[in-house]
C-alpha cells in the first residue's frame, strides 16, 4: 500500500478542497479508510498522466478534466471503486481512466460506472492499456410518467398534472400517433387537447409503420424541448415498452434488412458465423430462426459489436430523474369502466371510423389496425362474424390487456401505485420540491 499512495494523506480520507487541488497538481494519491485503517489508495491528476507516451483514439478534448490512475486496494472491503467515484463528484469534471486489457474486474467496474472506451494508450514501459472517458454528471431532467391499465383515467389525471405543475403531455400510446384513429384509441378529445399542450398525437398517417426506437427518439426530443422551456415533461400512456424505452437506458437499432451477402448461406452456416462473432446471442436465437440470425449478423457487421454485448451493457436504469405514478382501481370497477368505454366508443361512431379508414385504403394488415378496438372488427367487415361477438371480443381483449399492463409495469418499472388521485398529487409535489 505504501508504494501506491502518499503516506502524508493516509490519515485523512476527506481532506479539504484546497488540499485536494494542491495534491492533484503534485500528483499525490488519496486514500480510502475503514475504521481508521487504510484499505485503498488512488491518484488523480488534472490533465493527461505524464507517463503516457502515445494515445491511439480520441480522448475528451475539452478541459478541465481529471485522469484517475493507480487505484489499489488491500481487498478487505468491497465497493472501493464506488467510493472513489463518489469522491470525485465534487470536482464536477470530465474523467479519464485506463486499465490493462486483461484486468476483467476493473474493466467491469469501469464500464458499469458509465465510462466509454475511447482508445488505447501506451505508457512509458511500452505497456498497452485500454482508455476510457466519462462526461461529468449533468443534473438529470425531471420527467413525470402517468401509467396504468386501460380505462383507469390516465388522460384526465395527466391534464390535471399539467395544469398544477406547469407541464406538457407526451403521449405514450402506440396507436394515438395515427391520424384518423381517434375513437378506438381513446385519443384525447378536442376539448381535452385544448386543456394542455400534447405531443406525439396525430404525427403519422395510418399507412406508416412506427417503431419503439422512433418513439424513443421523438419522446426524448420532446423531453429536451419541454425541459428547455422550463416546463415539466409528463408522459401519459399505457404502452409499457414505449414508456420504458423513453425513460431507461435502452439502446435500439433500427430493424436490419436481410442482407444479400447471406442469401447463399444455410441456417447452419449462419449459425456458425454468429457463433464466431457473438456466441452469447445464440442463447436466445434458434438455428431455424433465419430472420433473427441474419439481423444479429447484420448488427455485428454494421456496428462491430454483438447484440448480446449491447444488451449486457444496459443496466436498465433511468436516464432521467423520473417519477412513475401508476393509477389503479379495484378489478371489478376497472372491468366495468372498460365495458362502459367500449359501449361509449360504439355510440360515438367506432364502426364509421373504421369504415372510413378502410375506404381510404387502410387495411386490417396495416400496423395501425393491430391495436385493440380495431383488429377485432375484421370478421365483421369481412361479413363472417356478428357485430355483438366483435364487441365482446374488444371487451375481453381490453381486460386481458389490462392484466398484461399490470404485469409489465410491476416487473419492468419502478411504479408508485395510487388509487387515490389526491395522494398521487401529493407525492408528485414532494418529488418536484426535492429538486428546488
N, C-alpha and C positions, 0 to 999 in steps of 0.2 A: 504493500500500500504506500509506503514512503517513497517508492520510486515513481509513482504515478501522480502524486499530489504535492501540494505545497504545505509543509507542516505548520507554517505560520497561520494557515487558515483552518486547521483541523479543529480548533477549539470553538469555532463559530460557524454553524451551517446557515446562518441568516445574517451575514454582515450587512451594514447599511449600503445604500446605493452608491455613495461616493467611493467607498472602499471597493465595491464591485467593479465600478468603471475603471478605477486605477489598476486593479489587478488584471482586468481584461486587457488593458494596454500593455501590461508587462507579461502577459501570457501565463499568469498564475492559475492554479486549479482551485476548485471549491470542493466542499465535502458534504456528504450525507451522513448524518449521525443517527444512532438508535440508542436511546437511553444513555447518552454520553459517549458511546463507543463509535469510532469511525468505521463505517461499513462500506463506504464507496467514495470515489472522487471523480471529478470530471473537470474539464477545462473548456474555456470558450474564448474566442478572440474576435475582435472587430475586424472584419475583412478576411482574406484568404489565409489559410495556415501557411507559414513560411517554408515548411518542408515540402510543399507541393512543387514539383518541377515541370509538370505537364498536365494539361486538362484536355480530355477528348470528350467534347459535349458542350452543352450550354448551361452554365450556371445562372443563377439570378444575377442580373447585371446592375440592378438599381440598389444603391447603397442608402442608408447603412444596413448592414446585415451582420449576423453572428455565425461563426464557424464553431461547431462543437467537436471536440475530439478528446481522446484518452479517457473515455468513460470506463471506470474499473470498479469492481465490487468484490467483496470477500465471499459473497454467496450466502451470507447468513440471513438476509432478508429479501423479500420479493418486492417488486414494484419500484426499484431504484430508477429505472428509465422514466417511469411516470412522474416521479418526484422531480427529476431533472427538468422534464418538460413543463411541469407546473411552475417550477422556479424561474424558468426563462420567460414566462408570460409577461413578467413585469417590464421586460425590456421593450416589448412592442416592436420587435424587429423581425425581418425575414431571417430564416435559419438555414444553414447548410450543415451537412453531416456526411461522413463516409465510413465504410467498414469493409473488411475483407469479404470477397465473394463467397467464401466457404463458411462464413460466420452466420449459420442459419438462424439461431435465436435472435441475434441483433438485427438481421435483415427483417425478421418477422416484426419485431418491435418498431423498427423504423417505419415500415410500410403501414403498420396498424395505426400509428400516430399521424398519418396523413402526409408523410413525405413522398415525393415523387422522384423516380430515378431520372437523372439528368446527364449521365455520362460516366466516364472512367477517369480517375486521377492517378498520376504516378508520383510516388513520394521519393525522397532523396535516396532511399536504399534500393530503388528500382521496382518496388512492390506496386502492383495494380490494386486499386481499391474502387469499389462502386460508390459513386457520388449521388447524393440525394439533396433535395431542396424543399422548403416549405414556406409558403407565404405567411406573414403574420396574421393572426386571427383578427378577422373583421367582425364587428358587432353584428350578430345574426339578426336578420329581419324577422319581425313578428308576423306570423300568419295564423289566423284562426280558421279552423275547419269545422263545419257542421255536417255530421254524418248520421246515419241511422237507416232503418228499414224503409221500404217504400210506404208512402201514405202516412208517415208519422208526423209530418208537419214541418219539414226542414225549410221549405220555401219561405213561409211566413216568419219563422224564427230567424232565418238569415237576414231578412229585410229589417226585422226589429233590431238585430245586432248592428246592421249597417247604420241605422238611424242613431242608436245610442252611442256607438263607439267610432263614429266618423269613418265608416268603412265602405268598400266597394266589393261587390259579389263576383266571384269567378265560378261559373257553373262547372260542377264535377260530374256531369251526366254524359253518357256516351251517345245518347240519341238527341238530346236537346240542341246539339250543334247543328242539326239539319234543318234547313228552311222547309217549311210546309208540314213538318211532323210536330204538330202543336198539341193536339188533344191527347193522343195515345202516349206521348212522352211526358205528360203532365207539366208541360212548359209553363213558366210563369205567365199569367195573363198580362194584357197590355197595362191594366191598372197596377199590377204588381211590379212590372218592369219600370213603371214611372215612379215608383216609390223608392228606388235605389238604383245606382249605376250597376249594370250587369255586363259581364264579359263572357265570351265563348258560347254565346247563344246565337243561332242562325248564322253560322260562319261557313257552312258547307252546303253545296247542292246535294240533293238526295242520291244522285248517281255517283258521287265521290266516295272513296274509301277514306277511313280515318283510323290512325293507329294510336296506341298508347304513347309511343315515342313522340308523335306530333302533339298530342295533348300535353305531355311533359314540357316540351319546348315552349308551347304557347302559354301554358299556365305560369311558367317561370318568368316569361317576358312580362306577363300581366302583373305578377308579384313585384317585379322590379319597378315597373311603371307606377303602380299604385303606391308602393312604399316611397318612391321618389317624390310623390306629391304630398307626402306626409300623412297619408291615409292608411287604414288597416285593410290588408287583403283578407277576404273571407271566402274560402272555398266551400261551396254548398253542393252536396250531391251524395248519391248512393252507390256510385260505381267504385268499389273499393280499390281496385288496381290503379285506377286513374288517380285517386287521392294519394295512394302510397307513392306512385311514380313521381308526383309533383313535389311531395314533401320529403322523401327519403333519397338516399344516395344510390338510386337505381341508375345503371348505365345500360342504355339500349342501343342496339344497332338496327338500322332500317333493314327490313327483310332483304336478304341477298337473293338475287335471281339465280336460277340454276345456270351454271357456267358451262359453255360448250366444251371446255377442256376436259370435263368429266364424262362427256357423252359416251365414250367408248369404254369406260371403266365399269366393271361389275360392282355389285354391292360389296362383295368380299374384298375387292381391290380398294374401294373407297374406305371400307372399314380399316384395312391395313394401313392406308395412308394416314387416316385420322389417328390411329393408334401411335403412329410415329411422331405426330406433331402435338396431339392433345389427348393422351390416353385417358385422362380423367373424364373427358366429355363422354366417353363410351359407357360410363356407368349409367347414363340416362338416355342413351340412344341405341335402339335396337338395330341390328345389322340389316333388317328388312325395311327400315325407315329411310329410304333413299333421300327424300327431301331434306330431312334433318342432317343426314351425313354430309350432303353437299353444302348446306348452309354453314355447318360448323367448319368445313374446309375453306369455304369462301371467306369467312370471317378471319380465319388464320392467315390466309394468303393476302388479304387486303390490309390487315392491321398488324400482322406479325405477333399476334398474341392469341392464345386459345380462349374459347368462350368459357371454359371451366375456370381459367385463371381470372378472367374478368369478373365472374360471379364470386370467386373466392375473395377478391379484393374488396367486395362490397360488404360492409358490416350492417347495412340496413339501419343506419342511424339518420335521424332528421338532419336536413341541411339548413333548416330554419329553426328559430325559436317558435315552435308551433304548439298550439293547444288544440286538441281534437275533442270536441264536445259531441257526444252521442246522444241523440234523442231516442227515448224508448217509451213503450207503453205496454200495458198488460196484453198478453197474446190475444185473448178473446176480443178486447177492444180494438186492437190493431187489425184483426181479421175483419171485424165489422167495418172499419174505415176503408179497408181495401175493397171489400164488396161494394160499399156505397160509392167509392170513387169510380169503379168500373161502370156502375149503373149511370153515374153522372156523365161519364165520358160518352156513353151511348146516347144519352139525351142531348148532349152538346153537339152531336154530329160526327162521331168517330167513323162510322161507315162511309159517310160522304167524304170525309177527309181521305180515307184510304182509296176510295173510288177516284178521287181527283188525282191522287198520286199515280195510280195505275194508268189513267187517261193521259198523263203527261209523259209516260214512257218508263216509269219506275216499275220494277218487278219484285216479286217476293224473294228473288235470288239476290237482290242488292243488299249491301251491308246495312243500310238504314232500316230495312224491313225485318231485320233479325231480332229487333227488340220486342220485349213483352208488350202486348197491346196492339201489335201489328201482325206478327207472324202467325198468331192463332187463327186469323181470319182467312188464311189461304184456301182452306177447304170450302168455306162459304162462297168465296168469289169464283172458285173453280166449279161450283154447283154440285159438290159432292158431300156437303156437310151442313146440317141445320144450324141456323144462327144461334139458337139457345145453347147448343153444345160448345160453340166457339166462345161465347161469353163466359160459360162456366170454366172453360179451359184458361181464359185470361185470369179469372179469379184464382184458380188453382195454381197457375204458374206464378202469379204475384205473391201468393202466400209462401210457396216454396222458395221463391227468390228472397223473400224477407228472412227466411231461415238461413240461407246461404250468406246473406249480408251480415247477419249477427256472427256467424262462424268466422267469416273473413275478418271483420273488424276486431273481434276478440282475440284472434290468433296473430294478426299481422300488424295491428296498430295499437298505440297506447291511448285508448279511448276512455274519456271520463263520461260515464253514462249518467243521464239525468232524465227522470220522468217529470220533475217539477222544473218548468222553464225559468222561474224566478231564481231557483238555486243555481241553475246553469249560468244565468246572467251574473250572479254574484261571483262565481268562480272566474268568469271571463274578466270582470272588472279587477279582481285581485291580481290576475295574471298580467293585465295591462299595466297596473300600477307598479308592479315589480320592476318594470323596465324604465320607469320615470325617475 
